[in-house]
Structure formats: C-alpha cells, structure tokens
Amino acid sequence: MQLTAEQRAVLEGARGPYLAQCMRWLVEWGQVMGARRLIPVTNTHVLLPAPNLMARGASERTIETYVGGLKQACSYRTAPGCLCTVHTLFLTMDELDVPENTPGEVRRQREVAELAAKAGFINTYTCTPYLAGNVPLQGEICAWTESSAVVYANSILGARTTRHGNESAIAASLLGVVPEFGVLLDEGRKGTLRVEVSAHLDSPTDWGALGYFAGKLAGLGIPVFHGAPRPTQDDARQLCAALATSGGVSMCHIVGVTPEAPTLEAAFRGDVPAESATFTDETLRQTYAALRNHTGEEIDSVILGCPHASLGEIAAYAALLEGRRVAPGVRLWVNTARGIKAYADQIGYTRIIEEAGGRILCDTCPTNMRMAARRIVTNGFKQAHYARGMVGAEVIVAETAACVRAAVAGRWLGDE
Amino acid sequence: MSEVLEIRARGVVKGRAAGPALVADATLSFWGEVDPVTGQVIAVGHPLEGRSLKGVVLVIRSTKGSSATPMVLNLAQLEGTAPAAFVNVEVDSLAALGCIVNRIPMVTDLERDPFEVIRSGDHLEVDAEAGVLRVMTAEGGLW
C-alpha cells in the first residue's frame, strides 16, 4: 500500500506508540482487504462501551484492560474536521432499577464518556447516528461501526463506509484516514444478487423479513431489490438492520430508491444477472415463522425500537398506547437515542407511553444489556434474532400493532 | 494421525497456529452469537450452537452480522477463549480486523473445498506465512 511521507512517519512512531499502532491497524487492514492507499475520512461512528454484561463473568483484569484501551484512545484528539459520533452502550446511563444496570459499570462508563467528550467524540449512544444529527452526504467517506447503520448509510443515503469495528473506527477518528477498499470504490458497489420482490410489504417489520431472507443469501455480497414498493424511512431501517443480521452485507440497492440505482442496470453496472431469488408472500410468511420459537402464548417483554426508534415510530407507539395499559408483569420498552427521547419528552409521547406502563430506554437495548426475559415480542428482526441467544428468551417477531396488542393483553394474540 | 493433507491457501493475517478443527459451512457473528467469556456459540439453531471456540481452528464460510465482532474477539482473547486461527472461505472486513488486532492467523482461498476435506476434530496446522494448511486426521479420513 502506498503511504504518504506523513502517514509513514506516524506508522514509524512520530506521534507516539498508540497512534503508530492505530496506523498499523489501518495499514494492515487495508493490505488484507486490497486497499492501495489511505484516503481522508470526515465522518465516524465509534464503539466506546464498557463491556458490562455483554461479557458476563469476565475477569476484572479483562474488563480493566479493555476499558483501559478505550481510555487510551480517548486521551488523544479526534482529527480536525471529522465528525465523530458514538455508538450504543451495554448499559444505560440512566438510573435503572434492573440488576443488569450496575452502578459500578455506569460509573466506569461515565469515566470513559468524560474522556471521550474531551477527545472530541460526540456521545450520541445510538445505533442510528443518522437520526441523531449525523447524516452523511452522498459520497461522503465515513468509518462507521453498527452494521445496520453501515447498510443504511451506503444504501439509502449514498454515503460510503465499509463495515468497521471498534479499533478501525477509533483509528480513523484519530488519524482522519481510512483504507480505500470495498464499497468505498465505485466497482465495489456493484450488485451481486438479484432479488425479485412480489410480496406485499405492509409494515417496517415486513421489510425486516425481506432483509432477513436476503441477507442470508447475499452473505458478504450486495443484494439488489427489484419490484419492491417504495419503502418509508422506517421500512428501510428494518431492511438494513436485518440484512446485516443474517448476512454480512455492507450495502444493498433498492432499485429506484438507492441514489446510485435508478435502474436495475445501474445497480449491477450493466451486468444484470438472469437468475434471481424471489421473495413472495409465501416467503414472507415462512421468514416470520422460521424465526419465531415460542412454545406458549404468555409473554413478559415487548421490545420496540431495534434499530433505535425514530420520532415517527415513537409517535405511532404513543398513539397505539394512549388510554390503554400494559398488562401487569409485562415490560414494554421502547429503545431510542437520547436526542429523540428529548423530543418525545417535550411533545408528550413519553408521558403517554409511561402512563400506559411502558418505558423509553436510552443508550442501549435489552439485548445489548442481556436483560433477563423469558418470552419477548418485538417488531425488529435483528432484536428477535439476537435475543434468542443473548437473552436466552423465546421470541415472537411481529409488526408493531400486534406487539402492542400483546403488551396490553399480556399474551400473544396472533398477528391479526 | 497417520495421514496428512497439505492444502495451499492464501495467508490473510500472518502467523502460525494449530488446534482442533471446528467446521461448519455457515456464517457467524461474534457479538450476539458468541459468549466471549465461555467461548461458546450461543446462536440458537446455529450448526455450532453450544460448541466452544477456545483454541480451535475455526473453519467457516465467513463472519457476518455485528460490527462488535472485533470487540468480542478481543474480549475472548483476553479471557483465553478465542479461536487459535481462522480458515474462512470469504474474508469479512470485521474478521480481518479482529484477527489483525488480536494477532490471530487467518487464511482463505483454499485450493480444496474445506467443507469437503476437513472435519471437526481433525488436527489443523495453519501457516499463514507460507500459505499452507496441514490437515491431520485419524482413521476414516476424508481423502
């Protein structure tokens, strides 16, 4: 890989051993992934979480070493001109009366938060930076963690980011460069799998099903959706999250929606494959059925907002819950970014949701916290998929109105 | 361990390591599907569900899913439960990053289909410097 004299000097230690290590991560990663150079990055979304119960039972030494690494990263300054926002945590900074949210871990996270803010990171604590003020421009080079947000940035906004992990995103934030490979390059954005959509997609969760189906087939490739109706923003968010759950997708093309895919030909850069996968009403039904693993109807948790809920979704949740009451013993959580909750507080949605017995959870989500639950109803395919293993709960994935009906009844009543 | 099969491969992340093979023609996300403390695969319905990744040479199609995969790999490395090496058919940028940061060797582009010639429990030596994978199997080998 070709490095500038300045990049080489950093690699050789001119700015100290930690930044040399950051440069080594980026250079080695770039070499492995086929990059020829490092290019400027103006937008990052980084992971700075204390492990908490994500690493339940880990030794104190492991946690201290990991958090020590985060603190070290936060003792530098983010690169000038680079907007650096921060991903979700494994706990919430709010006082929360659940055993998973321990005061000791919150204190540890606050120490990191303070250093991060001084370093220039903006502590948004969300998986949806694009809802919290970080909306990259078309073509903007980004370095984002959060697999669902990566797909959204590339596919819906037309920005460019490869799938980043914590170390690469931190290094990019401090050094202001990323290795140029994959979807950062025009040829790396070419579709690899054609998906013909004939199913009726009536809710964001239905779009999640489409993503869950296609992600598994696409693997690390780039699915192209043809024949689908125009998605709403929330539809697109569910699609992107599910694609990066069953698959390792960096981007997709929705023909007529993705900025660089006005036509099927454009999505494949002229090379349209004859063969395609098809997503029919029957595939849609099967995709829901395959993920659900409940053995009974009683429920204890309803989780909405994976990815973090938009203001529009919170308004819809409030409308469904107004004047109703969540059943005793059922936890109804709405996960969102703190900035979105501030709006919800001010507009009054929070009050309606809380009066109904629900709660708005910021900074994290129950799966990230490995919250204890036995049977979960959720409107997110990503949440449902991971909650099965991370929480050890049975899951029912369903569109929002069915989730709220279940919350009020205290039992799963079916989709209709 | 009477038979040895040498397979040419491309070294992705340099280094050498050995261990028992854990094989699945499947993809895996480390965050959400692997517990870094026990080293076990926790994904419900995954072909490796309940299996430990500690010290194994992980032969899978690729990683997928969460961007916290390098983080979980880092925690697993600190806890001593990480795989010894990766043999992946396709290279996900997140597995590559996790292997670079944690100095775990990785190879890809095998000249043979690993799911045809490697079985879980075979002893594997991964030499990502020379680009060679050695498979040692007991009786009843696959070739």
Interface residues (C-beta under 8 A of the other chain):
Chain A: W25 E28 W29 V32 M33 L47 P49 P51 M54 A55 R56 G57 A58 S59 R61 T62 T65 Y66 H87 W144 T145 E146 S147 V150 T162 R163 H164 G165 N166 E167 S168 F181 G182 G215 G219 L220 A244 T245 S246 G247 G248 N293 T367 H385 Y386 R388 G389 M390 G392
Chain B: V12 V13 T27 S29 W31 G32 E33 D35 P36 V37 T38 I42 A43 V44 G45 R61 S62 T63 K64 G65 S66 S67 A68 T69 P70 M71 V72 N74 L75 L78 E79 E90 V91 D92 S93 L94 A96 L97 G98 I100 V101
